[in-house]
Amino acid sequence: MIVCITVSDDGNAGGGWGRAHRVALATVSDGTITDWREVEVGWDTAHDEGTEGSHHARIARFLIDNHVEVVATGHLGPPMARMLSTMGIRTHVDAHGDARAAVLATLDGPA
């Protein structure tokens, strides 16, 4: 399973999904993170460039290209939550603290 989580410079989870500067792609197998890759996505800057639809499309393309099954973040607006739901991507909101621990916590709770 691939979980995409918002990550701050200090390695913590949280913040807003659509305005994330950096995310991590975590591959999880049997309750263990087997791969961790951080990507500077720049959605914080891109958020206000163009239309909301173009911004959502940019994020959707990233998620599709990286085979993301779960999104974990501190905050997620209703339009983005609707888009992710339509894509069949589970969401976990209120992710906080150490980002790696937050990824593993998404496995314990309901989507």
C-alpha positions as CSV (number, residue, x, y, z in Angstrom):
1,M,0.0,0.0,0.0
2,I,1.2,3.5,-0.8
3,V,0.4,6.3,1.7
4,C,1.0,9.9,0.7
5,I,1.4,12.2,3.7
6,T,2.2,15.9,4.1
7,V,5.6,16.5,5.6
8,S,7.2,19.6,7.1
9,D,10.9,20.4,7.1
10,D,11.3,18.9,10.5
11,G,9.8,15.6,9.5
12,N,6.4,16.1,11.1
13,A,3.0,15.5,9.5
14,G,0.3,18.0,9.3
15,G,-0.7,21.2,7.5
16,G,-3.1,21.5,4.6
17,W,-3.1,19.0,1.8
18,G,-3.8,21.4,-1.1
19,R,-1.1,23.8,0.0
20,A,1.6,21.3,0.9
21,H,5.1,22.1,0.0
22,R,6.4,18.6,0.5
23,V,4.9,15.2,0.8
24,A,6.2,11.7,1.5
25,L,5.3,8.6,-0.4
26,A,5.5,5.7,2.0
27,T,5.2,2.1,0.9
28,V,3.8,0.0,3.7
29,S,3.8,-3.8,3.8
30,D,2.8,-6.0,6.7
31,G,2.6,-2.9,9.0
32,T,6.1,-1.8,8.2
33,I,7.3,1.1,6.1
34,T,9.5,-0.5,3.4
35,D,10.2,2.6,1.3
36,W,10.1,6.4,2.1
37,R,10.5,9.0,-0.5
38,E,10.0,12.8,0.1
39,V,9.0,15.0,-2.8
40,E,8.8,18.7,-3.0
41,V,5.5,19.2,-4.8
42,G,5.2,23.0,-4.4
43,W,1.4,22.9,-4.1
44,D,1.7,25.8,-1.7
45,T,2.8,28.0,-4.6
46,A,0.8,26.4,-7.3
47,H,-2.5,26.6,-5.3
48,D,-3.2,30.2,-6.4
49,E,-2.0,29.8,-10.0
50,G,-4.8,29.0,-12.3
51,T,-8.2,27.6,-11.4
52,E,-9.2,25.3,-8.6
53,G,-9.9,22.6,-11.2
54,S,-6.4,22.8,-12.7
55,H,-4.9,22.6,-9.2
56,H,-7.0,19.5,-8.3
57,A,-6.0,18.0,-11.7
58,R,-2.3,18.5,-10.9
59,I,-2.7,16.8,-7.5
60,A,-4.8,14.0,-9.0
61,R,-2.1,13.3,-11.7
62,F,0.6,13.1,-9.0
63,L,-1.5,10.6,-7.0
64,I,-2.3,8.5,-10.0
65,D,1.3,8.5,-11.3
66,N,2.5,7.4,-7.8
67,H,-0.3,4.7,-7.3
68,V,-1.4,6.4,-4.0
69,E,-4.1,4.5,-2.1
70,V,-4.3,6.6,1.1
71,V,-3.7,10.3,1.8
72,A,-2.8,11.5,5.3
73,T,-2.8,15.1,6.2
74,G,-3.6,17.7,8.9
75,H,-6.4,19.4,6.9
76,L,-8.4,18.7,3.8
77,G,-11.0,20.9,2.3
78,P,-14.4,19.5,1.2
79,P,-13.8,19.9,-2.6
80,M,-10.5,18.0,-2.3
81,A,-12.0,15.4,-0.1
82,R,-14.8,14.9,-2.6
83,M,-12.2,14.5,-5.4
84,L,-10.1,12.0,-3.5
85,S,-13.3,10.0,-2.6
86,T,-14.3,9.9,-6.3
87,M,-10.8,8.6,-7.1
88,G,-11.2,5.8,-4.5
89,I,-8.4,7.2,-2.4
90,R,-8.9,6.8,1.4
91,T,-8.2,9.9,3.5
92,H,-7.0,10.3,7.1
93,V,-7.3,13.8,8.5
94,D,-5.6,15.2,11.6
95,A,-2.3,13.6,11.0
96,H,0.3,15.1,13.3
97,G,3.6,14.4,15.0
98,D,6.3,12.3,13.4
99,A,5.3,11.7,9.8
100,R,6.4,8.1,9.8
101,A,4.5,7.3,12.9
102,A,1.5,9.1,11.5
103,V,1.6,6.8,8.4
104,L,1.6,3.7,10.5
105,A,-1.3,5.2,12.6
106,T,-3.4,5.4,9.4
107,L,-3.4,1.6,9.4
108,D,-5.0,1.4,12.8
109,G,-8.0,3.7,12.4
110,P,-11.0,4.0,10.1
111,A,-10.6,5.8,6.9
